[in-house]
Structures are given as structure tokens and as C-alpha cells.
Amino acid sequence: MRHFNGRQVRKTLAFSKTLAMHRAAAAWEDACYNLVHQYKSSRLEVADAADRRWIPRTPMMAAG
């Protein structure tokens, strides 16, 4: 989580002045991690397509 959200890293310029903004940044990072980013560990192999081998998926798509 600290790799995606600079507000949780020690000694940074991207700090939150209020707790509400810190929570909003953490919620945004969680949403982007689960809904937007595609990871190799959750991809599916395609057996019948000749033009591509993998179907990229997000963690939310893998969970259903």
C-alpha cells in the first residue's frame, strides 16, 4: 500500500493535513488497486485464440 500511496511513506512531501483526506486517499488507492490495475497473477490463459495468449484481469474481475 505504501508503494501506491505517498501519504503513508515516511519522510514525504505528500502528507495529509486532516484525517479525512488521509482516509480518502487510502480509499482511492484501494479502489484503483482492485478495479483498475491488471496483474499477471490474475490473468487467464487463452487456448483457442491465435492472436493472443492471455486475458488480463483485475483482482475484482478474478473475484467475480
Rosetta constraint file for C-alpha pairs under 8 A:
AtomPair CA 1 CA 5 HARMONIC 6.23 0.50
AtomPair CA 1 CA 29 HARMONIC 7.71 0.50
AtomPair CA 2 CA 6 HARMONIC 6.43 0.50
AtomPair CA 2 CA 7 HARMONIC 7.86 0.50
AtomPair CA 2 CA 8 HARMONIC 5.61 0.50
AtomPair CA 2 CA 9 HARMONIC 5.85 0.50
AtomPair CA 4 CA 29 HARMONIC 6.67 0.50
AtomPair CA 5 CA 9 HARMONIC 7.44 0.50
AtomPair CA 5 CA 25 HARMONIC 7.35 0.50
AtomPair CA 5 CA 26 HARMONIC 7.12 0.50
AtomPair CA 5 CA 29 HARMONIC 6.50 0.50
AtomPair CA 6 CA 12 HARMONIC 6.99 0.50
AtomPair CA 6 CA 14 HARMONIC 5.78 0.50
AtomPair CA 6 CA 15 HARMONIC 7.51 0.50
AtomPair CA 7 CA 12 HARMONIC 7.21 0.50
AtomPair CA 7 CA 14 HARMONIC 5.21 0.50
AtomPair CA 7 CA 15 HARMONIC 4.81 0.50
AtomPair CA 7 CA 16 HARMONIC 6.41 0.50
AtomPair CA 7 CA 22 HARMONIC 7.18 0.50
AtomPair CA 7 CA 25 HARMONIC 7.78 0.50
AtomPair CA 8 CA 15 HARMONIC 7.67 0.50
AtomPair CA 16 CA 21 HARMONIC 6.05 0.50
AtomPair CA 16 CA 22 HARMONIC 5.37 0.50
AtomPair CA 17 CA 21 HARMONIC 7.28 0.50
AtomPair CA 17 CA 22 HARMONIC 7.84 0.50
AtomPair CA 18 CA 22 HARMONIC 6.51 0.50
AtomPair CA 19 CA 23 HARMONIC 6.19 0.50
AtomPair CA 20 CA 24 HARMONIC 6.17 0.50
AtomPair CA 21 CA 25 HARMONIC 6.15 0.50
AtomPair CA 22 CA 26 HARMONIC 6.26 0.50
AtomPair CA 23 CA 27 HARMONIC 6.11 0.50
AtomPair CA 24 CA 28 HARMONIC 6.14 0.50
AtomPair CA 25 CA 29 HARMONIC 6.21 0.50
AtomPair CA 26 CA 30 HARMONIC 6.23 0.50
AtomPair CA 27 CA 31 HARMONIC 6.21 0.50
AtomPair CA 28 CA 32 HARMONIC 6.20 0.50
AtomPair CA 29 CA 33 HARMONIC 6.06 0.50
AtomPair CA 30 CA 34 HARMONIC 6.24 0.50
AtomPair CA 31 CA 35 HARMONIC 5.74 0.50
AtomPair CA 31 CA 36 HARMONIC 7.59 0.50
AtomPair CA 32 CA 36 HARMONIC 5.01 0.50
AtomPair CA 32 CA 37 HARMONIC 6.50 0.50
AtomPair CA 33 CA 37 HARMONIC 5.57 0.50
AtomPair CA 33 CA 59 HARMONIC 7.95 0.50
AtomPair CA 34 CA 58 HARMONIC 6.37 0.50
AtomPair CA 34 CA 59 HARMONIC 5.35 0.50
AtomPair CA 34 CA 60 HARMONIC 5.47 0.50
AtomPair CA 35 CA 58 HARMONIC 6.10 0.50
AtomPair CA 35 CA 59 HARMONIC 7.03 0.50
AtomPair CA 35 CA 60 HARMONIC 5.85 0.50
AtomPair CA 35 CA 61 HARMONIC 7.93 0.50
AtomPair CA 36 CA 58 HARMONIC 6.51 0.50
AtomPair CA 37 CA 58 HARMONIC 5.89 0.50
AtomPair CA 38 CA 42 HARMONIC 7.71 0.50
AtomPair CA 38 CA 43 HARMONIC 7.95 0.50
AtomPair CA 38 CA 56 HARMONIC 6.11 0.50
AtomPair CA 38 CA 57 HARMONIC 5.38 0.50
AtomPair CA 38 CA 58 HARMONIC 4.52 0.50
AtomPair CA 38 CA 59 HARMONIC 7.42 0.50
AtomPair CA 39 CA 43 HARMONIC 6.82 0.50
AtomPair CA 39 CA 56 HARMONIC 7.21 0.50
AtomPair CA 39 CA 57 HARMONIC 6.79 0.50
AtomPair CA 39 CA 58 HARMONIC 6.33 0.50
AtomPair CA 39 CA 59 HARMONIC 7.63 0.50
AtomPair CA 40 CA 56 HARMONIC 7.29 0.50
AtomPair CA 42 CA 56 HARMONIC 7.33 0.50
AtomPair CA 42 CA 57 HARMONIC 5.83 0.50
AtomPair CA 42 CA 58 HARMONIC 6.70 0.50
AtomPair CA 42 CA 59 HARMONIC 6.52 0.50
AtomPair CA 42 CA 62 HARMONIC 6.32 0.50
AtomPair CA 43 CA 54 HARMONIC 6.40 0.50
AtomPair CA 43 CA 55 HARMONIC 5.60 0.50
AtomPair CA 43 CA 56 HARMONIC 4.68 0.50
AtomPair CA 43 CA 57 HARMONIC 5.15 0.50
AtomPair CA 43 CA 58 HARMONIC 7.90 0.50
AtomPair CA 44 CA 54 HARMONIC 5.54 0.50
AtomPair CA 44 CA 55 HARMONIC 5.10 0.50
AtomPair CA 44 CA 56 HARMONIC 6.69 0.50
AtomPair CA 44 CA 57 HARMONIC 7.46 0.50
AtomPair CA 45 CA 53 HARMONIC 5.81 0.50
AtomPair CA 45 CA 54 HARMONIC 4.54 0.50
AtomPair CA 45 CA 55 HARMONIC 6.32 0.50
AtomPair CA 46 CA 52 HARMONIC 7.20 0.50
AtomPair CA 46 CA 53 HARMONIC 5.11 0.50
AtomPair CA 46 CA 54 HARMONIC 5.45 0.50
AtomPair CA 46 CA 55 HARMONIC 6.73 0.50
AtomPair CA 47 CA 53 HARMONIC 7.11 0.50
AtomPair CA 49 CA 53 HARMONIC 7.00 0.50
AtomPair CA 57 CA 61 HARMONIC 5.84 0.50
AtomPair CA 57 CA 62 HARMONIC 6.49 0.50
AtomPair CA 58 CA 62 HARMONIC 6.36 0.50
AtomPair CA 59 CA 63 HARMONIC 6.23 0.50
AtomPair CA 60 CA 64 HARMONIC 6.33 0.50
